[in-house]
Amino acid sequence: MPQLNPTPWFFILFLSWLTFLIILPSKIMEHSFTMEPTTQSVEKPNPEPLNWPWP
């Protein structure tokens, strides 16, 4: 039964992990986001009271 032979599957597993551990982290770290986070201001806005025209 050929599926019990571990030789080709071990090589495929090894190449997969090699790709995940060496090539992909550098690609992920070079990624730049389109929307950079901005800092929020510390002061709270002072809300003005609403003047409702009551009938």
Order of alpha helices (4+ residues) and beta strands (2+ residues): alpha-alpha
